[in-house]
Amino acid sequence: MSFEKEDKVVLHDKHSEYDGDVGTVTQVMETMFGEDTYIVSFEDGQEAGVDADSLEAAEEADVEVDEDDADEDAE
């Protein structure tokens, strides 16, 4: 699956501090092999060079839960 800028995604990378978090694709880059890699921004940082196999489209429920957590942190 491929993603576009502004898509909400869930990162699955056990080596990342953002594993399981919902983020937003901020940039799509093509490697010299013709494969897309992504920069995904999260509330407190970003992850660069993420391949499509490490991402899944975030569902409405995932995005709403993530936004609710951000609201609670702000209070």
C-alpha positions as CSV (number, residue, x, y, z in Angstrom):
1,M,0.0,0.0,0.0
2,S,1.2,3.5,-0.6
3,F,0.4,6.7,1.3
4,E,0.2,10.3,0.4
5,K,1.1,13.5,2.3
6,E,-1.3,14.3,5.1
7,D,-2.5,10.6,5.5
8,K,-2.9,9.4,9.1
9,V,-1.0,6.3,9.7
10,V,0.0,3.9,12.5
11,L,3.7,3.0,12.7
12,H,4.7,-0.6,13.3
13,D,8.5,-0.7,14.1
14,K,9.6,-2.4,17.3
15,H,12.9,-0.4,17.2
16,S,11.1,3.0,17.1
17,E,9.9,4.9,20.2
18,Y,6.8,5.7,18.1
19,D,5.8,2.0,17.6
20,G,2.0,1.7,17.6
21,D,1.5,5.5,17.5
22,V,-0.7,7.4,15.1
23,G,1.2,10.0,13.0
24,T,0.8,12.1,9.8
25,V,2.8,11.5,6.6
26,T,4.6,14.8,6.0
27,Q,6.8,13.8,3.1
28,V,7.0,11.1,0.5
29,M,10.3,10.3,-1.1
30,E,11.3,7.9,-3.8
31,T,14.4,5.8,-3.4
32,M,16.8,5.1,-6.3
33,F,15.1,1.7,-6.5
34,G,11.7,3.3,-7.2
35,E,10.2,2.5,-3.8
36,D,8.5,5.1,-1.6
37,T,9.8,6.0,1.8
38,Y,8.0,8.4,4.2
39,I,8.6,11.0,6.9
40,V,6.0,10.6,9.6
41,S,5.4,13.3,12.2
42,F,4.1,12.5,15.6
43,E,3.1,14.8,18.5
44,D,6.6,15.0,19.9
45,G,8.9,14.2,16.9
46,Q,9.2,12.5,13.6
47,E,10.5,9.3,12.0
48,A,12.3,9.4,8.7
49,G,12.9,6.8,6.0
50,V,9.9,4.7,6.9
51,D,8.9,2.1,4.3
52,A,5.3,1.3,3.5
53,D,5.6,-2.2,5.1
54,S,6.0,-0.5,8.5
55,L,2.8,1.6,8.1
56,E,-0.9,1.0,8.1
57,A,-3.7,3.4,7.5
58,A,-5.1,4.7,10.7
59,E,-8.8,4.1,11.3
60,E,-11.1,6.9,12.6
61,A,-11.1,5.3,16.0
62,D,-7.3,5.4,16.2
63,V,-7.1,9.0,15.2
64,E,-9.9,10.0,17.7
65,V,-8.1,8.2,20.6
66,D,-4.8,9.9,19.7
67,E,-6.5,13.3,19.7
68,D,-8.2,12.6,23.0
69,D,-4.8,11.8,24.6
70,A,-3.4,15.1,23.3
71,D,-6.4,17.0,24.8
72,E,-5.8,15.4,28.2
73,D,-2.1,16.2,28.1
74,A,-2.9,19.9,27.4
75,E,-5.0,20.2,30.6
